[in-house]
Amino acid sequence: MVNNIESTVVSTRIRLARNLADYPFPARLKDAAQAKEIVAAVNTAASRLGSFKLYWMGEISEGVAQAICDDHLISAELVANRAYGAALIDEHQEEDGPRGKFSIMINEEDHLREQYILRGLNLPLAYRKISAVDDELSRTLRFAYDAQWGYLTACPTNLGTGMRASVMLFLPGLTRLNKMERLIREISRYGHTVRGVYGEGSDAEGYMYQVSNEVTLGVDEDYILTEVRRAVLEIVNLEAQARKAFLEDADMRDTCCRAYGVLASCYKIPYAEFIQYVSDVKLGVALGFLQMDCFSALDDLIESVRPANIGLRFDGVSDAARRDVLRAAECRAAMAAVHIAESR
């Protein structure tokens, strides 16, 4: 069995909301020239940082936009802003470094949404990475800041630090035992929130949820990082306790092993069906019913076979039936690294 943190924590993200002092917030930004000035200023400032690539929402295809959105590098709200929206993305991987991704959304709810995402639980590292980017941008960009209120943001809930620290969690045990509603109520009492896989208003696809801070005003970044980590570790422990109920459950073992069998032998599979089966395989590995050397390879599989990513990887294939066949081939290849464990 993989350890509790590895089998529960999928990824860490730190996001900073910033606005430029000399321009209206995006909701009041009606001048196309000003919108382009903002994008140009941010692009110039970011060019000193490395290999950021600029994407104008009005110029990229729907497939590219959806793929970037599926990877959590931009939001659906930014995709919808075809007139003024843009993004800077740097997926450069450091040698022997974390598997991290930088992105800067421009003219979404705020002028800038800077973020860094990496696999596993490492809030301090994610903060150091994006803080370095923020410091460099602030050398030439004048951010809207008030001595009393901190960074000024479009939504009052982001005032102060402007920082959201979030962790993506895989919670099949708490979900199957119908304990998520209580968890969501309890965690809100401590200034945190639980959302679906794509943030506010989204569903918990494949038992995955985001846990993040709600309080940004009147606290500093270290406090936020500490408290989010504390909440995440408590949820990891609760999930581990919930999973114990399934260890001697023959029906659960059968569910996980059948899911593995489907993915190991299917010829075509729609994404909605795939996500349920791969989630049961992940649970099976976490419980020790199934075995594999690299648990995170299943999260890699999920990313790679989303509809938009399949389309981009295979010469823009748009036919859903063809994507289902290609997805099945990817599943069969991935399941070669999984095998059924001996029953006790």
C-alpha positions as CSV (number, residue, x, y, z in Angstrom):
1,M,0.0,0.0,0.0
2,V,1.2,3.5,-0.7
3,N,1.4,5.9,2.2
4,N,-1.6,8.1,3.2
5,I,-0.3,11.4,2.0
6,E,0.9,10.1,-1.4
7,S,-2.4,8.3,-2.0
8,T,-4.6,11.3,-0.9
9,V,-2.8,14.5,-1.9
10,V,-2.7,15.1,-5.7
11,S,-1.3,18.6,-6.0
12,T,-0.5,21.9,-4.4
13,R,-1.3,25.3,-5.8
14,I,-0.6,28.9,-4.7
15,R,-2.4,31.7,-6.4
16,L,-1.8,35.5,-6.0
17,A,-4.4,38.1,-7.1
18,R,-3.0,41.4,-8.2
19,N,-4.2,44.5,-10.0
20,L,-2.4,47.4,-11.7
21,A,-2.9,50.7,-9.9
22,D,-3.4,52.8,-13.0
23,Y,-6.2,50.8,-14.7
24,P,-9.9,50.0,-13.9
25,F,-10.5,46.5,-12.6
26,P,-11.4,44.0,-15.4
27,A,-15.1,44.2,-14.7
28,R,-15.0,47.9,-15.5
29,L,-12.4,47.6,-18.3
30,K,-14.2,48.5,-21.5
31,D,-11.3,50.0,-23.5
32,A,-9.6,47.5,-25.7
33,A,-6.5,49.7,-25.9
34,Q,-6.1,49.6,-22.2
35,A,-6.6,45.9,-22.0
36,K,-3.8,45.4,-24.6
37,E,-1.6,47.8,-22.6
38,I,-2.1,45.6,-19.5
39,V,-1.2,42.4,-21.4
40,A,1.8,44.1,-23.0
41,A,3.1,45.4,-19.6
42,V,2.7,42.0,-17.9
43,N,4.3,40.2,-20.8
44,T,7.3,42.6,-20.8
45,A,7.7,42.2,-17.0
46,A,7.5,38.4,-17.2
47,S,9.9,38.1,-20.1
48,R,12.8,38.6,-17.7
49,L,11.7,35.4,-15.9
50,G,12.2,32.9,-18.6
51,S,10.2,31.1,-21.2
52,F,6.6,32.3,-20.6
53,K,4.5,31.9,-23.7
54,L,1.6,34.4,-24.4
55,Y,-1.8,33.0,-25.2
56,W,-4.6,35.5,-26.3
57,M,-7.9,33.9,-25.6
58,G,-9.4,35.4,-28.8
59,E,-6.7,33.9,-30.9
60,I,-6.3,30.3,-29.7
61,S,-8.5,27.4,-30.7
62,E,-11.3,26.1,-28.4
63,G,-9.3,22.8,-28.1
64,V,-6.1,24.5,-26.9
65,A,-8.1,26.7,-24.5
66,Q,-9.9,23.7,-23.1
67,A,-6.7,21.7,-22.7
68,I,-5.0,24.6,-20.8
69,C,-8.2,25.0,-18.7
70,D,-8.3,21.2,-18.0
71,D,-4.7,21.4,-16.7
72,H,-5.8,24.1,-14.2
73,L,-3.5,26.7,-15.8
74,I,-6.4,29.0,-16.7
75,S,-10.0,29.3,-15.7
76,A,-13.2,28.9,-17.6
77,E,-13.9,32.6,-16.9
78,L,-10.7,33.6,-18.6
79,V,-11.5,31.4,-21.6
80,A,-14.9,33.2,-21.9
81,N,-13.1,36.6,-22.0
82,R,-12.2,36.3,-25.7
83,A,-11.9,40.1,-26.1
84,Y,-9.5,41.0,-23.4
85,G,-8.3,37.8,-21.8
86,A,-4.7,36.4,-22.1
87,A,-2.4,34.0,-20.2
88,L,1.3,33.6,-19.8
89,I,2.3,30.0,-19.3
90,D,5.7,28.5,-18.5
91,E,5.8,24.7,-18.2
92,H,9.6,24.5,-18.1
93,Q,10.7,21.7,-15.8
94,E,13.9,22.3,-13.8
95,E,16.5,19.5,-13.8
96,D,16.1,17.4,-10.7
97,G,13.4,19.9,-9.6
98,P,9.7,19.7,-8.8
99,R,7.2,18.9,-11.5
100,G,5.8,22.5,-11.4
101,K,3.9,24.7,-13.7
102,F,3.6,28.5,-13.7
103,S,0.8,30.5,-15.2
104,I,-0.4,34.1,-15.1
105,M,-3.9,34.8,-16.1
106,I,-4.4,38.4,-17.4
107,N,-7.7,40.3,-17.3
108,E,-9.7,37.6,-15.6
109,E,-11.5,38.7,-12.3
110,D,-8.3,40.6,-11.5
111,H,-5.6,42.0,-13.8
112,L,-3.3,39.3,-12.8
113,R,-3.8,35.8,-11.3
114,E,-0.3,34.4,-10.7
115,Q,-0.1,30.7,-9.8
116,Y,2.3,27.8,-9.4
117,I,1.1,24.2,-9.3
118,L,3.1,21.2,-8.4
119,R,2.5,17.5,-7.6
120,G,2.2,16.4,-4.0
121,L,2.0,18.4,-0.7
122,N,4.5,21.2,-0.6
123,L,2.9,24.5,0.2
124,P,6.1,26.3,1.3
125,L,7.9,25.5,-2.0
126,A,4.9,26.5,-4.1
127,Y,4.8,29.8,-2.3
128,R,8.5,30.5,-2.7
129,K,8.2,29.8,-6.4
130,I,5.3,32.1,-7.1
131,S,6.6,34.7,-4.6
132,A,9.8,35.0,-6.6
133,V,7.7,35.6,-9.8
134,D,5.6,38.2,-8.0
135,D,8.7,40.0,-6.7
136,E,10.1,40.2,-10.2
137,L,6.8,41.5,-11.7
138,S,6.5,44.1,-9.0
139,R,9.8,45.7,-10.0
140,T,8.2,47.2,-13.0
141,L,4.4,46.8,-12.4
142,R,2.8,49.1,-9.9
143,F,0.3,47.0,-8.0
144,A,-2.8,48.4,-6.4
145,Y,-2.0,48.3,-2.6
146,D,-3.3,50.0,0.5
147,A,-1.5,50.2,3.8
148,Q,-4.6,49.2,5.7
149,W,-6.3,46.8,3.3
150,G,-3.2,45.2,1.6
151,Y,-3.5,44.2,-2.1
152,L,-6.7,45.6,-3.6
153,T,-8.7,43.0,-5.5
154,A,-11.9,42.8,-7.4
155,C,-13.6,40.5,-4.8
156,P,-13.3,41.6,-1.2
157,T,-12.7,38.0,-0.1
158,N,-9.2,38.3,-1.7
159,L,-8.2,41.5,0.0
160,G,-5.0,41.6,2.1
161,T,-2.5,39.0,1.0
162,G,-4.4,38.2,-2.2
163,M,-3.3,34.6,-1.7
164,R,-5.2,31.4,-2.1
165,A,-3.3,28.3,-1.0
166,S,-5.1,25.2,-2.2
167,V,-4.5,21.4,-2.2
168,M,-6.2,18.9,-4.4
169,L,-7.2,15.8,-2.5
170,F,-8.5,12.3,-3.5
171,L,-11.2,11.4,-1.0
172,P,-13.0,8.2,-2.0
173,G,-13.4,6.9,1.5
174,L,-15.1,10.0,2.9
175,T,-17.2,10.3,-0.2
176,R,-18.4,6.7,-0.2
177,L,-19.2,6.9,3.5
178,N,-21.2,10.1,2.9
179,K,-19.0,12.1,5.3
180,M,-18.1,15.0,2.9
181,E,-21.0,17.3,3.8
182,R,-20.1,17.2,7.4
183,L,-16.4,17.7,6.6
184,I,-17.3,20.8,4.5
185,R,-19.3,22.3,7.3
186,E,-16.6,21.6,9.9
187,I,-13.8,23.0,7.8
188,S,-15.6,26.2,7.0
189,R,-15.6,27.0,10.7
190,Y,-11.8,27.3,10.6
191,G,-11.6,29.6,7.7
192,H,-11.2,27.1,4.9
193,T,-13.4,25.9,2.0
194,V,-13.8,22.6,0.1
195,R,-14.7,22.9,-3.6
196,G,-14.9,20.6,-6.7
197,V,-12.0,19.7,-8.9
198,Y,-12.2,23.0,-11.0
199,G,-12.9,25.3,-8.1
200,E,-16.0,27.2,-7.1
201,G,-19.2,25.8,-8.4
202,S,-17.6,22.6,-9.9
203,D,-18.2,19.0,-9.2
204,A,-16.0,16.6,-7.3
205,E,-14.8,14.6,-10.4
206,G,-13.3,11.3,-9.5
207,Y,-13.6,11.8,-5.7
208,M,-11.3,14.9,-6.0
209,Y,-11.8,18.1,-4.0
210,Q,-9.8,21.3,-3.5
211,V,-9.2,22.5,0.0
212,S,-8.2,26.2,0.3
213,N,-8.1,29.2,2.7
214,E,-11.0,31.6,2.7
215,V,-9.4,34.3,4.9
216,T,-6.8,36.5,3.2
217,L,-7.3,39.8,5.1
218,G,-5.7,40.4,8.5
219,V,-3.4,37.4,8.3
220,D,0.0,36.9,6.7
221,E,1.2,34.3,4.2
222,D,2.9,32.1,6.7
223,Y,-0.2,31.8,8.7
224,I,-2.2,30.8,5.7
225,L,0.3,28.2,4.6
226,T,0.5,26.7,8.2
227,E,-3.3,26.6,8.6
228,V,-4.0,25.0,5.2
229,R,-1.4,22.4,5.8
230,R,-2.9,21.6,9.2
231,A,-6.3,21.2,7.7
232,V,-5.0,19.0,4.8
233,L,-3.2,16.7,7.2
234,E,-6.3,16.4,9.3
235,I,-8.3,15.5,6.3
236,V,-5.7,13.0,5.2
237,N,-6.0,11.3,8.6
238,L,-9.8,11.3,8.3
239,E,-9.6,9.7,4.8
240,A,-7.2,7.0,6.1
241,Q,-9.7,6.1,8.8
242,A,-12.6,6.0,6.3
243,R,-10.6,3.7,4.0
244,K,-10.1,1.2,6.8
245,A,-13.8,0.3,6.5
246,F,-13.1,-1.1,3.1
247,L,-10.0,-3.3,3.8
248,E,-12.0,-6.4,4.5
249,D,-14.8,-5.6,2.1
250,A,-15.0,-8.3,-0.6
251,D,-17.4,-6.2,-2.7
252,M,-15.0,-3.2,-2.6
253,R,-12.1,-5.4,-3.6
254,D,-14.2,-6.8,-6.5
255,T,-15.1,-3.2,-7.6
256,C,-11.5,-2.1,-7.7
257,C,-10.3,-5.3,-9.5
258,R,-13.1,-5.1,-12.0
259,A,-12.3,-1.5,-12.7
260,Y,-8.7,-2.5,-13.4
261,G,-9.9,-5.3,-15.7
262,V,-12.0,-2.9,-17.7
263,L,-9.2,-0.4,-18.2
264,A,-6.7,-3.2,-18.9
265,S,-8.8,-4.7,-21.7
266,C,-11.2,-2.0,-23.1
267,Y,-11.2,-1.1,-26.8
268,K,-13.0,2.2,-26.4
269,I,-14.0,4.2,-23.3
270,P,-15.8,7.6,-22.9
271,Y,-14.1,10.0,-20.4
272,A,-17.0,10.0,-17.9
273,E,-16.8,6.2,-17.7
274,F,-13.0,6.2,-17.6
275,I,-12.8,8.7,-14.7
276,Q,-15.0,6.4,-12.5
277,Y,-13.0,3.3,-13.3
278,V,-9.6,5.0,-12.8
279,S,-10.8,6.4,-9.5
280,D,-11.7,2.9,-8.3
281,V,-8.3,1.7,-9.5
282,K,-6.6,4.4,-7.5
283,L,-8.6,3.4,-4.5
284,G,-7.7,-0.2,-5.1
285,V,-4.0,0.7,-5.1
286,A,-4.4,2.8,-1.9
287,L,-6.1,-0.2,-0.2
288,G,-3.5,-2.7,-1.4
289,F,-6.0,-4.6,-3.5
290,L,-3.9,-3.6,-6.5
291,Q,-0.2,-2.9,-6.7
292,M,2.0,-0.6,-8.8
293,D,5.3,1.1,-8.3
294,C,4.3,4.7,-9.2
295,F,0.9,5.8,-7.8
296,S,1.2,9.3,-9.4
297,A,1.2,7.6,-12.8
298,L,-2.5,7.3,-12.5
299,D,-2.9,11.1,-12.1
300,D,-0.6,11.4,-15.2
301,L,-3.0,9.1,-17.1
302,I,-6.0,11.2,-16.0
303,E,-4.4,14.4,-17.4
304,S,-3.3,12.9,-20.6
305,V,-6.6,11.4,-21.7
306,R,-9.0,14.3,-21.1
307,P,-10.9,15.0,-24.3
308,A,-9.0,18.2,-25.1
309,N,-5.6,16.7,-24.4
310,I,-6.3,13.6,-26.4
311,G,-7.3,15.9,-29.3
312,L,-4.1,18.0,-29.1
313,R,-1.8,15.0,-28.8
314,F,-3.3,13.2,-31.8
315,D,-3.3,15.8,-34.5
316,G,-6.4,17.6,-33.4
317,V,-8.8,14.6,-33.5
318,S,-12.3,15.9,-32.7
319,D,-14.4,12.9,-33.3
320,A,-15.6,11.6,-29.9
321,A,-15.7,8.0,-30.9
322,R,-12.1,8.2,-32.1
323,R,-11.0,9.8,-28.9
324,D,-12.6,7.0,-26.9
325,V,-10.5,4.4,-28.9
326,L,-7.3,6.4,-28.3
327,R,-8.1,6.8,-24.6
328,A,-8.6,3.0,-24.3
329,A,-5.2,2.4,-25.8
330,E,-3.6,4.7,-23.3
331,C,-5.5,2.9,-20.5
332,R,-4.3,-0.5,-21.6
333,A,-0.7,0.7,-21.7
334,A,-0.9,2.3,-18.3
335,M,-2.5,-0.8,-16.7
336,A,0.5,-2.9,-17.7
337,A,2.2,-1.4,-14.6
338,V,-0.6,-2.6,-12.3
339,H,-1.3,-6.0,-11.0
340,I,-3.8,-7.7,-8.7
341,A,-2.4,-8.3,-5.2
342,E,-2.7,-11.7,-3.5
343,S,-5.8,-12.0,-1.3
344,R,-5.2,-12.4,2.4
